[in-house]
């Protein structure tokens, strides 16, 4: 390779990496989602309750059931609840199997981080990190789908 070809190759390589300044790339790909984690957990719990009300177990738990009566609570707008459950299920389907399992165990089944770690055979620190990543991913999906409003 000649000196001119090497310089040309290096220039091309650097230009390909130059695109956007690091701060813009960071803001675009790594939006701070930690403020949304509590809201995402609240939506997951609301989804679990609503799923039971429409006669299903949450898809995170993997089974469907039909009931004659689970609670005495009567919904004023059943269609809205059904739409909410369907929208949440579509959002949850976009998660990985591991993310679904972590959210089901910790948020819906209310296992502690230590219990989840023991059951999955990994460290609590790893479970905590993976759970935060799963919540962030679901938050991102919910924001894009319009199921959760962006914080100002």
N, C-alpha and C positions, 0 to 999 in steps of 0.2 A: 504494500500500500504506500502510495506516495505521501509526501508531507501535505500536499494540498488536499488529498482525499481524506486524510486523518483530520485535518482542521475542519473540513466541510462536514464530516461525520460528527465531530464534537459539537460544532455549531448547531447542527440539526438536532442533536440530542438535547442540548441545553434549551433550544427554542421550544422543543416539545414539552419540556418541563416548566417553561416559563409561564404559560397560559395565564393564570390569575395569581395575584399575590396570595401568600399563605393565609392571611387573615380571612380573605374572602372564601377560599377553599374550606378552611376550618369552619367558618360560619355556615357554609352551605351543606357540608356533609355531617358536621357534628353539632347540630343545634342543641343548645342546652335543654334537655328534656326532663331533667330531674324535678323541676317544679310541677310537672304533669303527673308524676308517679302516683301521688295520693288520689288525684282525680281519676286516673286510670284504674286504680284499685277499687275506688267507689263505683265506677261504671261496671267493672267486672262483677262486683257483688250485686249491683242492681240487675245486671243481666242474669245472674244466677237465680235471683228471686223471681224475675219476670219469666224465665224459662219454666220454672216450676208452676207458675200461675197459668201458663198456656198449655201445660200438660207434658212438659219435656224436662229431662235433666239437661243441664248445660252440656254443650258438645265437648267441652274440655273433660267432662267426666265420662263421655263416650257412650251413653245409653239413652234410649228414649223410653218413656213410660206414659201410661194414660191413667188418669185418676178420676174418681167421681167428685171428690172435694178434698183439697189440701188445706185450704184456709177458708175462713168465712168472709174474707175481704172481697168485695165486689169491685171490679175495675170499671171506671167510668167510660174509658175508651179502649176497648179490647184491641181494636185494629192498630192503634199506636204501639201497644205493647208487643204485638206480634211483629210489626215492622222493626221495632227496636231489637228484638231478639234475632231476627233474620239478619239485620245489619251487623250486629255484634258477631254473629256466627261467621259471616263472610270475612270480617276483619280478623277473627281468630284463626280462620283457615289459612291465612297468609303467614302465620307464625311457623317456626320449625317445630318438630316433634318435641325436642328438648324444652323449648320455650313454653309450649303448651303444658307439658308435664310439670314444670316448675311452677307455673301460675296456678295450675289446678291444685297442686299439693299445698302451696303456701297460702294462696289467696282464698281459694274456695274451700279446701278441706282443712285449712287453718293449722297445718303442721308448722312447727317452728323451724328456723333455719337449721338448727342442730339436728332435728329429726329428719328433715329433708336430706341433709348431708349424710346421715347414717344410712338412710334407706337407699340412697343413690350411690353410696360408696365413694364419696369425695369429701373434700374439706369444707367446713362452714364458710371459709373465706371465698372459695370457688363458687359455692352456691349463692352467696350474697352477690358476688359480681355478676354471675349469670342471670340471677333474678332481676337485678337492676337493668341489665341489658335487655331482658325480655320485656320488662315494663316500658323501657324506652322505645323498643321496637313497636310494641302495641300502641303506645302513645303516638308515635309517628304515623302509624296506620290510621288511627282514629282521627287525628288532625287532618290528614289528607282526605279522608272520607267525609269529613264535616260532622262527625259524631261528637267531637269535642271542640270547643271554641279555643282559639289561640289566646294566650294571656298577653296582656299589653304591658 
